[in-house]
Amino acid sequence: MTIIDQLIATQKQTLAYFNLSEKELGKTYAKGKWNVKQILHHLADAEAVLFERIKRTISNPGQTMFAFDQDKWAEELQYKEMPLSLSRDIFDSNRKALIYLTPKFYESKGENKYHHSETKERTLKMEIHKVANHNQGHLDQIKFALDNEI
């Protein structure tokens, strides 16, 4: 499966979860962990952060970019109360743009680098793969939450 195929597949699967019932959105994959709704908000925020890193790596490589505290974002941005439709639009817009840009720059600028404040040197290709892999990891958590009573 190509990286574009992965991005499209995880996009399609993720968008379907935004239409779950409130009961399903309240399920979690482990005690004390985020529920499905919170995971979806996180995916939207992570998509936006990762896409910004990708755009910066394409256009101005060599920058230092900073990590974000996902738990602080969930708490301070009030994921529990935030309308899910906002995050759906953020996720979908950023993913569509990434799917558009990836074929244009994956090979030609794939070795462009940036410095991450925690994980150090990263390339454009690494960051694009991170988007798909990060998304898939959370899709696995959502599926587990929906298939099991925790």
C-alpha positions as CSV (number, residue, x, y, z in Angstrom):
1,M,0.0,0.0,0.0
2,T,1.4,3.4,-1.0
3,I,1.6,6.3,1.4
4,I,-1.3,8.0,-0.5
5,D,-3.4,4.8,-0.2
6,Q,-2.7,4.8,3.6
7,L,-3.6,8.5,3.9
8,I,-6.9,8.0,2.0
9,A,-7.8,4.8,3.8
10,T,-7.2,6.2,7.3
11,Q,-9.1,9.4,6.3
12,K,-12.1,7.5,5.2
13,Q,-12.2,5.3,8.3
14,T,-11.7,8.3,10.6
15,L,-14.4,10.4,9.0
16,A,-16.9,7.5,9.5
17,Y,-16.3,7.6,13.3
18,F,-17.4,11.2,13.5
19,N,-20.9,10.0,12.8
20,L,-21.1,7.6,15.9
21,S,-23.9,7.9,18.5
22,E,-23.2,9.7,21.7
23,K,-23.1,6.4,23.5
24,E,-20.4,5.1,21.1
25,L,-18.5,8.3,21.3
26,G,-18.3,7.9,25.1
27,K,-16.6,4.5,25.0
28,T,-13.0,4.1,25.8
29,Y,-10.3,1.6,25.0
30,A,-8.9,1.4,28.6
31,K,-9.9,2.7,32.0
32,G,-8.7,6.3,32.5
33,K,-8.0,6.8,28.8
34,W,-9.6,9.2,26.3
35,N,-13.0,8.2,25.0
36,V,-13.7,8.0,21.3
37,K,-14.9,11.6,21.1
38,Q,-11.7,12.9,22.7
39,I,-9.6,10.7,20.4
40,L,-11.3,12.3,17.4
41,H,-10.7,15.8,18.7
42,H,-7.0,14.8,19.2
43,L,-6.7,13.4,15.7
44,A,-8.0,16.7,14.3
45,D,-5.5,18.8,16.4
46,A,-2.6,16.4,15.6
47,E,-3.5,16.5,11.9
48,A,-3.3,20.3,12.0
49,V,0.0,20.4,13.9
50,L,1.6,17.7,11.7
51,F,0.4,19.4,8.5
52,E,1.9,22.7,9.6
53,R,5.3,20.9,10.2
54,I,5.0,19.3,6.7
55,K,4.3,22.7,5.1
56,R,7.2,24.3,6.9
57,T,9.5,21.4,6.0
58,I,8.6,21.7,2.3
59,S,8.9,25.5,2.2
60,N,11.6,26.3,4.7
61,P,13.6,23.3,5.9
62,G,15.9,23.4,8.8
63,Q,13.6,25.0,11.3
64,T,13.1,24.0,14.9
65,M,9.5,22.9,15.6
66,F,8.1,22.2,19.0
67,A,6.1,19.3,20.5
68,F,2.7,19.9,21.8
69,D,1.3,18.5,25.1
70,Q,-1.7,16.5,23.9
71,D,-3.1,16.1,27.4
72,K,-2.9,19.8,28.1
73,W,-4.6,20.5,24.7
74,A,-7.4,18.0,25.5
75,E,-8.0,19.6,28.9
76,E,-7.5,23.3,28.1
77,L,-9.4,23.2,24.8
78,Q,-12.2,21.3,26.6
79,Y,-12.4,18.3,24.2
80,K,-15.3,16.9,26.3
81,E,-17.5,19.9,25.4
82,M,-16.1,20.9,22.0
83,P,-18.5,20.3,19.1
84,L,-17.3,17.3,17.1
85,S,-18.3,18.9,13.8
86,L,-15.5,21.5,14.2
87,S,-12.9,18.8,14.6
88,R,-14.3,16.8,11.7
89,D,-13.9,19.8,9.4
90,I,-10.3,20.5,10.7
91,F,-9.3,16.9,10.2
92,D,-10.9,16.6,6.7
93,S,-9.5,19.9,5.4
94,N,-5.9,19.2,6.6
95,R,-6.0,15.6,5.3
96,K,-7.3,16.7,1.8
97,A,-4.5,19.2,1.6
98,L,-1.9,16.6,2.6
99,I,-3.2,14.2,0.0
100,Y,-2.9,16.9,-2.6
101,L,0.7,17.9,-1.6
102,T,2.2,14.5,-1.0
103,P,2.5,13.4,-4.6
104,K,4.0,16.8,-5.5
105,F,6.7,16.8,-2.8
106,Y,7.2,13.3,-1.3
107,E,10.1,12.4,-3.6
108,S,11.4,15.8,-4.6
109,K,11.6,17.2,-1.1
110,G,11.3,14.0,1.0
111,E,14.7,14.4,2.5
112,N,14.1,18.0,3.6
113,K,14.8,18.1,7.3
114,Y,13.6,19.9,10.4
115,H,14.6,19.8,14.0
116,H,11.9,18.5,16.5
117,S,12.2,19.8,20.0
118,E,11.9,16.2,21.4
119,T,12.6,13.7,18.7
120,K,15.4,15.7,17.1
121,E,16.0,15.5,13.3
122,R,13.1,14.4,11.1
123,T,12.5,14.4,7.3
124,L,9.5,15.3,5.3
125,K,9.0,11.6,4.4
126,M,9.2,10.6,8.1
127,E,6.5,13.2,9.0
128,I,4.1,12.2,6.2
129,H,4.4,8.5,7.4
130,K,3.9,9.7,11.0
131,V,0.5,11.2,9.9
132,A,-0.7,7.8,8.6
133,N,0.8,5.7,11.4
134,H,-0.5,8.0,14.1
135,N,-3.9,8.0,12.6
136,Q,-3.9,4.2,12.3
137,G,-2.9,3.8,15.9
138,H,-5.8,5.8,17.1
139,L,-8.2,4.0,14.7
140,D,-7.1,0.8,16.4
141,Q,-7.9,2.3,19.8
142,I,-11.3,3.4,18.6
143,K,-12.1,-0.1,17.1
144,F,-11.1,-1.7,20.4
145,A,-13.2,0.7,22.4
146,L,-16.3,0.0,20.2
147,D,-15.8,-3.8,20.2
148,N,-15.2,-4.1,24.0
149,E,-17.0,-3.0,27.2
150,I,-14.5,-1.2,29.4
